[in-house]
Amino acid sequence: QVQLVESGGGLVQPGESLRLSCAASGFTLEHFTVAWFRQAPGKEREGVTCISSDGGRTYYVDSVKGRFASSRDNAKNTVYLQMNSLKPEDTAVYYCATVTETGWEGYSGSPRPLYGSWGQGTQVTVSS
Protein backbone atom coordinates (compact mmCIF):
# COMPACT_ATOMS: atom_id res chain seq x y z
CA GLN A 1 0.00 0.00 0.00
CA VAL A 2 1.35 3.40 -0.99
CA GLN A 3 1.04 5.80 1.90
CA LEU A 4 2.80 8.02 4.39
CA VAL A 5 2.72 7.10 8.07
CA GLU A 6 2.98 9.84 10.67
CA SER A 7 4.23 9.32 14.22
CA GLY A 8 5.70 11.15 17.18
CA GLY A 9 2.72 13.09 18.43
CA GLY A 10 1.76 13.39 22.06
CA LEU A 11 0.69 15.58 24.93
CA VAL A 12 3.12 18.31 25.93
CA GLN A 13 3.04 21.52 27.91
CA PRO A 14 3.36 24.96 26.32
CA GLY A 15 6.96 25.75 25.48
CA GLU A 16 8.00 22.13 25.07
CA SER A 17 9.10 20.35 21.91
CA LEU A 18 8.13 17.38 19.78
CA ARG A 19 9.58 15.76 16.70
CA LEU A 20 7.20 14.20 14.23
CA SER A 21 8.22 11.59 11.69
CA CYS A 22 6.72 10.85 8.30
CA ALA A 23 7.75 7.49 6.87
CA ALA A 24 6.94 6.36 3.36
CA SER A 25 5.46 2.94 2.80
CA GLY A 26 5.43 1.31 -0.61
CA PHE A 27 7.40 3.95 -2.48
CA THR A 28 10.60 5.98 -2.43
CA LEU A 29 10.12 9.35 -0.84
CA GLU A 30 13.29 11.00 -2.10
CA HIS A 31 11.71 11.96 -5.40
CA PHE A 32 8.94 13.96 -3.78
CA THR A 33 8.38 17.31 -2.18
CA VAL A 34 6.66 16.71 1.16
CA ALA A 35 4.48 19.00 3.22
CA TRP A 36 3.09 18.88 6.71
CA PHE A 37 -0.52 19.86 7.35
CA ARG A 38 -2.60 20.07 10.48
CA GLN A 39 -6.25 20.04 11.34
CA ALA A 40 -7.59 21.35 14.61
CA PRO A 41 -11.07 20.40 15.89
CA GLY A 42 -13.73 22.27 14.00
CA LYS A 43 -11.27 23.79 11.56
CA GLU A 44 -10.15 23.03 8.04
CA ARG A 45 -6.85 21.35 7.36
CA GLU A 46 -4.07 23.90 6.81
CA GLY A 47 -0.56 23.77 5.45
CA VAL A 48 2.27 24.18 7.94
CA THR A 49 5.55 23.59 6.12
CA CYS A 50 6.97 22.13 2.92
CA ILE A 51 10.39 20.67 2.10
CA SER A 52 11.76 20.09 -1.37
CA SER A 53 12.79 16.64 -2.54
CA ASP A 54 16.48 17.30 -1.90
CA GLY A 55 15.85 19.16 1.34
CA GLY A 56 17.41 22.32 -0.02
CA ARG A 57 14.31 24.49 0.19
CA THR A 58 11.82 24.80 3.00
CA TYR A 59 8.71 26.91 3.38
CA TYR A 60 6.78 27.79 6.53
CA VAL A 61 3.53 29.53 7.29
CA ASP A 62 3.92 32.63 9.41
CA SER A 63 2.42 31.09 12.54
CA VAL A 64 5.25 28.55 12.87
CA LYS A 65 8.24 30.45 11.48
CA GLY A 66 11.16 30.35 13.88
CA ARG A 67 9.60 27.53 15.91
CA PHE A 68 9.18 24.62 13.49
CA ALA A 69 11.79 23.06 11.22
CA SER A 70 11.31 20.37 8.61
CA SER A 71 14.09 18.08 7.51
CA ARG A 72 14.48 14.79 5.73
CA ASP A 73 16.67 11.73 5.59
CA ASN A 74 16.15 10.21 2.18
CA ALA A 75 18.30 7.23 3.10
CA LYS A 76 15.68 6.41 5.75
CA ASN A 77 12.79 7.34 3.49
CA THR A 78 11.59 9.70 6.21
CA VAL A 79 10.73 13.37 6.66
CA TYR A 80 10.76 15.05 10.07
CA LEU A 81 9.06 18.02 11.68
CA GLN A 82 10.82 19.48 14.70
CA MET A 83 8.40 21.59 16.69
CA ASN A 84 9.78 23.87 19.39
CA SER A 85 8.16 26.40 21.69
CA LEU A 86 4.82 24.72 21.21
CA LYS A 87 1.67 26.70 21.90
CA PRO A 88 -1.88 25.58 22.69
CA GLU A 89 -2.94 26.78 19.24
CA ASP A 90 -0.61 24.19 17.71
CA THR A 91 -2.95 21.48 18.98
CA ALA A 92 -4.14 19.48 15.99
CA VAL A 93 -3.81 16.24 14.09
CA TYR A 94 -0.71 16.52 11.92
CA TYR A 95 -0.46 14.92 8.50
CA CYS A 96 2.28 14.68 5.92
CA ALA A 97 1.72 14.37 2.21
CA THR A 98 3.49 14.44 -1.13
CA VAL A 99 2.84 17.71 -2.91
CA THR A 100 4.06 19.97 -5.67
CA GLU A 101 6.46 22.65 -4.48
CA THR A 102 4.44 25.38 -6.15
CA GLY A 103 1.06 25.79 -4.52
CA TRP A 104 1.76 23.17 -1.87
CA GLU A 105 -0.62 24.73 0.60
CA GLY A 106 -3.49 24.04 -1.77
CA TYR A 107 -3.22 20.34 -1.05
CA SER A 108 -4.82 21.03 2.31
CA GLY A 109 -8.21 20.70 0.68
CA SER A 110 -7.31 17.96 -1.75
CA PRO A 111 -8.93 14.51 -1.39
CA ARG A 112 -5.54 12.97 -2.02
CA PRO A 113 -1.89 14.00 -2.07
CA LEU A 114 0.21 14.20 -5.21
CA TYR A 115 1.12 10.51 -4.77
CA GLY A 116 -0.20 7.93 -2.37
CA SER A 117 -2.96 8.56 0.12
CA TRP A 118 -3.50 10.58 3.27
CA GLY A 119 -2.33 8.78 6.39
CA GLN A 120 -4.03 8.60 9.77
CA GLY A 121 -2.12 11.55 11.13
CA THR A 122 -0.61 11.97 14.58
CA GLN A 123 -2.26 13.91 17.39
CA VAL A 124 -0.38 16.79 18.96
CA THR A 125 -1.89 18.29 22.09
CA VAL A 126 -0.35 21.28 23.80
CA SER A 127 -1.90 21.95 27.17
CA SER A 128 -0.91 22.87 30.68
C-alpha positions in Angstrom: 0.0 0.0 0.0 1.4 3.4 -1.0 1.0 5.8 1.9 2.8 8.0 4.4 2.7 7.1 8.1 3.0 9.8 10.7 4.2 9.3 14.2 5.7 11.2 17.2 2.7 13.1 18.4 1.8 13.4 22.1 0.7 15.6 24.9 3.1 18.3 25.9 3.0 21.5 27.9 3.4 25.0 26.3 7.0 25.8 25.5 8.0 22.1 25.1 9.1 20.3 21.9 8.1 17.4 19.8 9.6 15.8 16.7 7.2 14.2 14.2 8.2 11.6 11.7 6.7 10.8 8.3 7.7 7.5 6.9 6.9 6.4 3.4 5.5 2.9 2.8 5.4 1.3 -0.6 7.4 4.0 -2.5 10.6 6.0 -2.4 10.1 9.4 -0.8 13.3 11.0 -2.1 11.7 12.0 -5.4 8.9 14.0 -3.8 8.4 17.3 -2.2 6.7 16.7 1.2 4.5 19.0 3.2 3.1 18.9 6.7 -0.5 19.9 7.3 -2.6 20.1 10.5 -6.3 20.0 11.3 -7.6 21.4 14.6 -11.1 20.4 15.9 -13.7 22.3 14.0 -11.3 23.8 11.6 -10.1 23.0 8.0 -6.8 21.4 7.4 -4.1 23.9 6.8 -0.6 23.8 5.4 2.3 24.2 7.9 5.5 23.6 6.1 7.0 22.1 2.9 10.4 20.7 2.1 11.8 20.1 -1.4 12.8 16.6 -2.5 16.5 17.3 -1.9 15.8 19.2 1.3 17.4 22.3 0.0 14.3 24.5 0.2 11.8 24.8 3.0 8.7 26.9 3.4 6.8 27.8 6.5 3.5 29.5 7.3 3.9 32.6 9.4 2.4 31.1 12.5 5.2 28.6 12.9 8.2 30.5 11.5 11.2 30.4 13.9 9.6 27.5 15.9 9.2 24.6 13.5 11.8 23.1 11.2 11.3 20.4 8.6 14.1 18.1 7.5 14.5 14.8 5.7 16.7 11.7 5.6 16.1 10.2 2.2 18.3 7.2 3.1 15.7 6.4 5.7 12.8 7.3 3.5 11.6 9.7 6.2 10.7 13.4 6.7 10.8 15.0 10.1 9.1 18.0 11.7 10.8 19.5 14.7 8.4 21.6 16.7 9.8 23.9 19.4 8.2 26.4 21.7 4.8 24.7 21.2 1.7 26.7 21.9 -1.9 25.6 22.7 -2.9 26.8 19.2 -0.6 24.2 17.7 -2.9 21.5 19.0 -4.1 19.5 16.0 -3.8 16.2 14.1 -0.7 16.5 11.9 -0.5 14.9 8.5 2.3 14.7 5.9 1.7 14.4 2.2 3.5 14.4 -1.1 2.8 17.7 -2.9 4.1 20.0 -5.7 6.5 22.6 -4.5 4.4 25.4 -6.2 1.1 25.8 -4.5 1.8 23.2 -1.9 -0.6 24.7 0.6 -3.5 24.0 -1.8 -3.2 20.3 -1.0 -4.8 21.0 2.3 -8.2 20.7 0.7 -7.3 18.0 -1.8 -8.9 14.5 -1.4 -5.5 13.0 -2.0 -1.9 14.0 -2.1 0.2 14.2 -5.2 1.1 10.5 -4.8 -0.2 7.9 -2.4 -3.0 8.6 0.1 -3.5 10.6 3.3 -2.3 8.8 6.4 -4.0 8.6 9.8 -2.1 11.6 11.1 -0.6 12.0 14.6 -2.3 13.9 17.4 -0.4 16.8 19.0 -1.9 18.3 22.1 -0.3 21.3 23.8 -1.9 21.9 27.2 -0.9 22.9 30.7 
